[in-house]
Amino acid sequence: MRVGLTLYGDLEGRSGGFRYDRKLLDGLRTAGDTIEVIELPWRRYPRGLLDNVSPRFRDRLEVDVDVMLQDELAHPSLLGTNRRLPYPIVSIVHHLRASESRRLSPLYRTLERRYLETVEGVVCNSTATESVVTGLGVDATATVVAPPAGDRFDPPIDEEAIERRAREDPLRVVFVGNLTPRKGLKTLLEGLSTAETDAELTVVGRPVDGEYAATVRRTIRRDGLADRVRMAGELSDDELAGALRASHLLAVPSRYEGFGIVYLEGMSFGLPAIASRAGGATDVVTDGETGVLVDPGDPAAIARALTRLDGDRDRLAEMGKAARRRYESHPDWRETTARVRRLLEAVAAPEVRT
């Protein structure tokens, strides 16, 4: 097949969504498909909507493919344009904007519903994402759940090593994510400050929201956490692997995650996760077995989880070993690509299907 991919930004970006798109294209190439990538400039939402009335923008998308993949994050520029494109379209939904925003959620739901009406199929990264997509009117038979593999590191670690690490003091917690309100770092800090533990926290991530990053720093000073919180910033893959390997527990209590590949990457090191029960984390984190699920914005629940796991290292070790087993049983990229490719073949141009 001749397969296209349309997305905002640079395919080589470091976020989990870009990594997903890259790995998917690698798998399609391995299967013998040819790939054409259309990288669109990032747009503010209103500016993206204006693309739909631009003939020049539409001309850029008129390429010769059998089927076009679109990263749903680019939907503002595509919800009208798609109706005038010459090929069938399959959307990759990492998470819907309507699931993130509270104030503008009704507007985003309306516009994302209109966008999804223009596609023939949807690739969802989790069952939670699929549920939201079908809730916007997409026929479930036109969707496929194809989760990311989470094998960015695939470290060699056995149960004895997880057991030994669980006995070390103090409890070491790591947060991995951009410093934005959605990721829940401030909630994590508030939970850490009231937990009955001397746990230490390493924060890995870029301060993409300057105002929120300043709020985080003020929270650290206000709650007297300066000696227990290390702001590591953005790390290389090798440095991040070192931080995960040295930790006992991953804590990213996001307000919402479409999937949350970071939880799976932490589990590859035998780290249980503290995660939000809102969104796709529930596909990976089993409450009380491979981690702890908390409600979004609930620092008291985080405090209880930290206190309990610091005080019960046997439990911490068992959860760490269960987390590693969960990682090992997760579908690999070959299976994920195969699921997506079956959907692409089903919606591709008629001469490709025959």
Wavefront OBJ file of the C-alpha trace (Angstrom):
o trace
v 0.000 0.000 0.000
v 0.929 3.621 -0.438
v 0.272 5.107 3.004
v 0.448 8.765 4.016
v 0.711 10.371 7.431
v -0.403 13.938 8.108
v 0.542 15.531 11.427
v 1.353 18.780 13.166
v 5.029 19.341 13.879
v 8.193 17.336 13.323
v 7.850 13.551 13.238
v 11.167 13.347 15.111
v 9.668 15.068 18.171
v 10.302 13.433 21.553
v 6.786 13.068 22.921
v 5.093 9.697 23.216
v 2.699 10.555 20.390
v 5.511 11.250 17.938
v 7.283 8.068 19.011
v 4.069 6.107 18.397
v 3.704 7.559 14.905
v 7.361 6.824 14.061
v 7.221 3.230 15.265
v 3.987 2.648 13.366
v 5.519 3.939 10.123
v 8.614 1.785 10.698
v 6.376 -1.265 11.011
v 4.439 -0.409 7.858
v 7.678 0.015 5.904
v 8.857 -3.370 7.172
v 5.570 -4.844 5.898
v 6.393 -3.481 2.430
v 4.302 -0.303 2.383
v 5.596 2.983 0.994
v 5.189 6.047 3.200
v 4.672 9.750 2.511
v 4.780 12.129 5.482
v 3.161 15.577 5.460
v 4.398 17.690 8.376
v 2.214 20.725 9.019
v 3.255 23.719 11.130
v 1.852 23.800 14.652
v -1.181 26.068 14.791
v -3.038 27.833 17.540
v -6.548 26.424 17.487
v -8.292 29.383 15.754
v -5.499 29.664 13.185
v -5.788 25.955 12.422
v -9.486 26.333 11.707
v -8.678 28.953 9.055
v -6.707 26.335 7.090
v -10.014 24.756 6.107
v -10.840 27.637 3.749
v -7.387 27.799 2.162
v -7.051 26.243 -1.345
v -3.262 26.389 -0.983
v -3.430 24.337 2.215
v -5.713 21.767 0.558
v -3.380 21.508 -2.443
v -0.530 20.542 -0.132
v -2.523 17.521 1.061
v -3.485 16.218 -2.382
v -0.869 13.475 -2.639
v -1.022 10.088 -4.365
v -1.716 7.532 -1.615
v -4.101 4.606 -1.178
v -4.971 5.641 2.369
v -3.996 8.551 4.601
v -3.260 8.325 8.300
v -3.855 11.546 10.208
v -2.698 12.354 13.714
v -5.910 13.615 15.304
v -4.078 16.429 17.091
v -4.047 18.183 13.695
v -7.854 18.067 13.478
v -8.392 21.879 13.588
v -6.795 22.189 10.134
v -8.517 19.098 8.705
v -12.149 18.951 9.822
v -13.357 20.784 6.717
v -10.453 20.111 4.392
v -10.905 16.332 4.622
v -14.213 16.443 2.754
v -12.379 17.618 -0.361
v -9.448 15.188 -0.314
v -9.184 12.331 -2.847
v -8.287 9.408 -0.564
v -9.787 7.484 2.388
v -8.603 8.620 5.819
v -7.818 6.800 9.052
v -7.250 8.935 12.144
v -4.755 8.111 14.916
v -6.254 9.281 18.209
v -3.778 9.560 21.079
v -6.274 11.551 23.127
v -9.036 13.969 22.299
v -8.730 17.632 23.190
v -12.267 17.442 24.581
v -10.944 15.034 27.235
v -8.333 17.548 28.429
v -10.140 20.860 28.628
v -12.927 21.579 31.076
v -13.918 25.130 30.154
v -13.939 24.565 26.377
v -14.878 20.900 26.329
v -18.309 21.423 24.647
v -16.694 23.366 21.789
v -13.943 20.794 21.316
v -16.444 17.920 21.408
v -18.452 19.566 18.623
v -15.431 20.208 16.403
v -13.784 16.847 17.037
v -17.077 15.104 16.277
v -17.198 16.952 12.947
v -13.632 15.910 12.220
v -14.291 12.240 13.033
v -17.275 12.298 10.657
v -14.780 12.821 7.802
v -12.704 9.673 8.390
v -13.297 6.028 7.472
v -11.504 4.486 10.451
v -9.897 5.344 13.784
v -6.804 3.923 15.478
v -7.140 4.261 19.268
v -4.225 3.831 21.649
v -6.390 2.502 24.514
v -9.838 1.169 25.290
v -10.543 4.437 27.145
v -9.766 6.423 24.001
v -11.957 4.089 21.937
v -14.815 4.637 24.373
v -14.548 8.410 23.982
v -14.325 8.119 20.192
v -17.405 5.906 19.902
v -19.159 8.253 22.307
v -18.736 10.933 19.647
v -20.608 8.798 17.134
v -17.900 6.713 15.451
v -19.052 3.183 14.600
v -17.151 0.726 16.799
v -16.579 -1.535 13.787
v -14.465 1.243 12.248
v -12.084 1.433 15.219
v -9.116 -0.605 16.378
v -7.286 -0.464 19.705
v -3.549 -0.561 18.982
v -1.556 0.363 22.107
v 2.068 1.514 22.051
v 4.599 -1.149 22.989
v 6.443 0.827 25.660
v 9.762 -0.879 24.861
v 11.809 2.299 24.652
v 14.322 0.893 27.149
v 13.543 -2.824 27.616
v 16.087 -3.092 30.460
v 17.374 -6.412 31.777
v 16.048 -6.626 35.337
v 15.006 -9.691 37.311
v 12.775 -10.178 40.323
v 15.735 -10.447 42.712
v 16.936 -6.987 41.690
v 13.439 -5.552 42.172
v 13.253 -7.214 45.582
v 16.629 -5.818 46.689
v 15.808 -2.309 45.528
v 12.518 -2.338 47.433
v 14.444 -2.636 50.732
v 16.528 0.494 50.163
v 15.854 3.796 51.959
v 14.563 6.376 51.465
v 11.626 5.695 49.159
v 12.569 7.166 45.774
v 9.765 8.444 43.539
v 10.140 9.696 39.961
v 7.795 11.915 37.929
v 8.244 11.931 34.127
v 6.300 14.397 32.003
v 6.161 17.926 30.692
v 5.477 20.546 33.337
v 1.886 21.336 32.419
v -1.263 21.366 34.552
v -2.593 18.193 32.910
v 0.277 16.063 34.215
v -0.602 16.682 37.876
v 2.829 17.511 39.323
v 1.462 20.120 41.732
v -1.010 17.543 43.062
v 1.846 15.078 43.507
v 3.901 17.639 45.451
v 0.960 18.413 47.717
v 0.514 14.713 48.388
v 4.221 14.266 49.103
v 4.191 17.145 51.583
v 1.462 15.536 53.725
v 2.502 11.876 53.417
v 3.958 10.168 56.483
v 7.215 9.433 54.726
v 10.590 10.983 53.990
v 10.320 9.932 50.336
v 12.390 11.808 47.768
v 11.089 12.905 44.373
v 12.938 13.367 41.081
v 11.059 15.468 38.508
v 11.990 14.784 34.873
v 10.467 16.986 32.208
v 10.514 20.231 30.265
v 8.865 23.373 31.700
v 6.735 23.924 28.601
v 4.234 26.005 30.595
v 6.309 28.727 32.263
v 3.513 29.931 34.540
v 2.793 26.418 35.769
v 6.512 25.714 36.293
v 6.693 28.823 38.496
v 3.689 27.548 40.473
v 5.486 24.232 40.982
v 8.585 25.999 42.324
v 6.459 28.074 44.702
v 4.736 24.916 45.944
v 8.103 23.298 46.667
v 9.208 26.332 48.714
v 5.865 26.725 50.477
v 5.688 23.107 51.567
v 9.329 22.847 52.627
v 10.216 20.236 50.009
v 13.428 21.762 48.644
v 15.608 19.097 50.279
v 13.461 16.234 48.985
v 12.644 17.293 45.407
v 15.163 17.381 42.569
v 14.143 19.201 39.403
v 16.164 17.260 36.831
v 14.774 18.941 33.709
v 14.775 17.146 30.372
v 17.068 14.106 30.278
v 18.598 12.022 27.528
v 17.303 8.479 27.144
v 20.351 7.097 28.970
v 19.921 9.562 31.830
v 16.206 8.853 32.064
v 16.873 5.120 32.125
v 19.263 5.719 35.034
v 16.648 7.718 36.927
v 14.005 5.024 36.421
v 16.374 2.227 37.382
v 17.257 4.017 40.644
v 13.641 4.670 41.662
v 11.108 2.597 43.567
v 7.938 4.143 42.214
v 6.688 6.166 39.234
v 4.096 8.840 40.035
v 2.346 10.749 37.233
v -1.174 11.555 38.507
v -2.341 13.201 35.289
v -5.712 14.823 34.973
v -6.125 12.688 31.852
v -3.995 10.376 29.676
v -5.077 8.870 26.390
v -2.824 5.900 27.171
v 0.132 6.916 29.307
v 3.126 5.160 27.771
v 5.273 6.448 30.629
v 3.559 3.996 33.000
v 4.527 1.072 30.799
v 8.090 2.382 30.432
v 8.342 2.604 34.221
v 6.998 -0.927 34.544
v 9.829 -2.156 32.316
v 12.091 -1.244 35.263
v 9.748 -2.903 37.757
v 8.207 0.353 38.989
v 4.623 0.363 40.225
v 2.767 3.512 39.142
v 0.633 6.072 40.894
v -1.712 7.130 38.105
v -5.055 8.785 37.569
v -8.060 6.560 37.036
v -9.256 9.049 34.367
v -8.320 7.926 30.875
v -6.143 5.208 29.425
v -3.896 4.537 32.409
v -6.447 1.955 33.522
v -5.450 -0.210 30.542
v -1.986 -0.565 32.065
v -2.229 0.076 35.806
v -4.277 -2.385 37.844
v -5.151 -0.791 41.170
v -3.512 -2.619 44.074
v -1.569 -4.946 41.766
v 0.727 -3.008 39.431
v 0.156 0.402 40.994
v -2.350 2.706 42.643
v -5.131 4.563 40.838
v -6.233 7.903 42.287
v -8.843 10.439 41.303
v -7.498 13.473 39.411
v -6.506 16.334 41.713
v -6.584 14.243 44.911
v -3.378 14.869 46.921
v -4.762 13.044 49.965
v -5.015 9.804 47.964
v -1.428 10.246 46.796
v -0.296 10.838 50.374
v -2.002 7.629 51.508
v -0.389 5.636 48.685
v 3.102 6.942 49.432
v 2.704 6.322 53.156
v 1.398 2.794 52.635
v 4.070 1.713 50.151
v 6.926 3.235 52.153
v 5.722 1.383 55.227
v 5.186 -1.970 53.502
v 8.267 -2.836 51.473
v 7.064 -6.420 50.950
v 4.035 -5.005 49.172
v 6.201 -2.587 47.211
v 8.395 -5.457 46.016
v 5.433 -7.603 44.966
v 3.867 -4.720 43.057
v 7.187 -4.010 41.354
v 7.474 -7.614 40.190
v 3.841 -7.596 39.009
v 4.548 -4.366 37.098
v 7.472 -5.976 35.283
v 5.333 -9.015 34.375
v 2.635 -6.673 33.047
v 5.215 -4.995 30.828
v 6.464 -8.345 29.523
v 2.935 -9.453 28.561
v 2.106 -6.247 26.665
v 1.737 -6.402 22.843
v 4.891 -5.505 20.905
v 5.122 -3.099 17.973
v 4.716 -5.949 15.472
v 1.276 -6.780 16.877
v 0.306 -3.105 17.099
v 1.331 -2.510 13.479
v -0.548 -5.620 12.328
v -3.759 -4.372 13.955
v -3.426 -0.979 12.272
v -2.512 -2.471 8.892
v -5.636 -4.643 8.867
v -7.735 -1.512 9.332
v -5.834 0.354 6.616
v -6.387 -2.490 4.158
v -10.094 -2.489 4.958
v -10.534 1.185 4.098
v -7.908 1.597 1.341
v -8.733 2.394 -2.258
v -10.736 -0.415 -3.982
v -7.907 -1.488 -6.277
v -5.740 -2.108 -3.210
v -8.391 -4.179 -1.422
v -8.901 -6.559 -4.352
l 1 2 3 4 5 6 7 8 9 10 11 12 13 14 15 16 17 18 19 20 21 22 23 24 25 26 27 28 29 30 31 32 33 34 35 36 37 38 39 40 41 42 43 44 45 46 47 48 49 50 51 52 53 54 55 56 57 58 59 60 61 62 63 64 65 66 67 68 69 70 71 72 73 74 75 76 77 78 79 80 81 82 83 84 85 86 87 88 89 90 91 92 93 94 95 96 97 98 99 100 101 102 103 104 105 106 107 108 109 110 111 112 113 114 115 116 117 118 119 120 121 122 123 124 125 126 127 128 129 130 131 132 133 134 135 136 137 138 139 140 141 142 143 144 145 146 147 148 149 150 151 152 153 154 155 156 157 158 159 160 161 162 163 164 165 166 167 168 169 170 171 172 173 174 175 176 177 178 179 180 181 182 183 184 185 186 187 188 189 190 191 192 193 194 195 196 197 198 199 200 201 202 203 204 205 206 207 208 209 210 211 212 213 214 215 216 217 218 219 220 221 222 223 224 225 226 227 228 229 230 231 232 233 234 235 236 237 238 239 240 241 242 243 244 245 246 247 248 249 250 251 252 253 254 255 256 257 258 259 260 261 262 263 264 265 266 267 268 269 270 271 272 273 274 275 276 277 278 279 280 281 282 283 284 285 286 287 288 289 290 291 292 293 294 295 296 297 298 299 300 301 302 303 304 305 306 307 308 309 310 311 312 313 314 315 316 317 318 319 320 321 322 323 324 325 326 327 328 329 330 331 332 333 334 335 336 337 338 339 340 341 342 343 344 345 346 347 348 349 350 351 352 353 354
